[in-house]
């Protein structure tokens, strides 16, 4: 195993461990529980689920894997605060999106070779990438894993 | 910048960003607020602070940086649940530990060269490390950053 392979494994071990952790919590919750707030006056479980799907969906164009699967989620779960839009997807729909998305992401991730992860992503210019080689595709996984961890710590509170 | 340097920068950028985020939240809280639970019946802010200091303290021996600074925190903030031990450090004491610890950790981290981070840590045997080279020192920072992110997502709820 060369050092790029090692680094890719380190990063994806965390990503998949967190996805599995979130998935286990999600599967333990009823539809009613997903409507609960993580703490009084804070985001509801269903909003966090939609927010994570929307943020992970953004990785597809950033990593050059094609278009988003659910572009309609952006306005509701990233641009807007929870409870500011009353008409949102049902918990059942979001559960389906979450599962489907994880299948697609895993398939796309597996299509890259370790060295590919150190290439630039689509949110950085070629000029900037020469000066800032850490702004590579693997860094997108690192930052999104931390984001997922942050919200998993909140999501677990409604169990 | 070679690929090991790039990887080390990617990982430590996240670590320091999270430490700063937690620090900003901590500085915004009064001593009274630190006694509040993050959600009804869940951990208090002061417990999360002690828990993070205890977990980060463990990195010192694991990374071969010497003894723990606060070994007495382990029993209270890792082995025991919140509120099961009534005599714990004060919020003032823990704030001081947190600041001092971050100074020490930063100094220790800066003493290593990028390639050193891909050496084995002290919680893995030499035999296992040959088969599992991802169990290196940098991986300790990756996992602890995710852990810090998880609890920062909870800590922010008491603001």
Contacts between the chains, C-beta under 8 A, distances in Angstrom:
chain1	res1	chain2	res2	distance
A	1	B	133	5.6
A	1	B	134	7.8
A	3	B	3	6.3
A	3	B	4	6.2
A	3	B	7	7.8
A	3	B	118	6.4
A	4	B	3	6.1
A	6	B	118	7.2
A	6	B	133	5.2
A	6	B	134	5.1
A	6	B	136	7.4
A	7	B	3	7.7
A	7	B	7	4.9
A	9	B	134	4.8
A	10	B	134	4.8
A	10	B	136	7.9
A	10	B	138	7.0
A	10	B	139	5.1
A	10	B	142	5.8
A	11	B	142	7.2
A	13	B	134	7.1
A	14	B	142	6.0
A	14	B	143	6.9
A	14	B	146	5.7
A	18	B	146	7.0
A	38	B	39	6.5
A	38	B	157	7.1
A	39	B	38	6.5
A	39	B	39	3.9
A	39	B	40	7.7
A	39	B	157	4.7
A	40	B	39	7.6
A	40	B	40	7.4
A	42	B	157	6.0
A	118	B	3	6.3
A	118	B	6	7.2
A	133	B	1	5.6
A	133	B	6	5.2
A	134	B	1	7.8
A	134	B	6	5.1
A	134	B	9	4.8
A	134	B	10	4.8
A	134	B	13	7.1
A	136	B	6	7.4
A	136	B	10	7.9
A	138	B	10	7.0
A	139	B	10	5.1
A	142	B	10	5.8
A	142	B	11	7.2
A	142	B	14	6.1
A	142	B	142	7.8
A	143	B	14	6.9
A	145	B	146	6.5
A	146	B	14	5.7
A	146	B	18	7.0
A	146	B	145	6.5
A	146	B	146	6.4
A	146	B	149	4.5
A	147	B	149	7.7
A	149	B	146	4.5
A	149	B	147	7.7
A	149	B	149	4.1
A	149	B	150	4.7
A	149	B	153	7.4
A	150	B	149	4.7
A	150	B	150	6.7
A	150	B	152	6.2
A	150	B	153	3.7
A	151	B	153	5.9
A	152	B	150	6.2
A	152	B	153	7.5
A	153	B	149	7.4
A	153	B	150	3.7
A	153	B	151	5.9
A	153	B	152	7.5
A	153	B	153	3.9
A	153	B	154	4.8
A	154	B	153	4.8
A	154	B	154	6.3
A	154	B	157	7.0
A	157	B	38	7.1
A	157	B	39	4.7
A	157	B	42	6.0
A	157	B	154	7.1
A	157	B	157	8.0
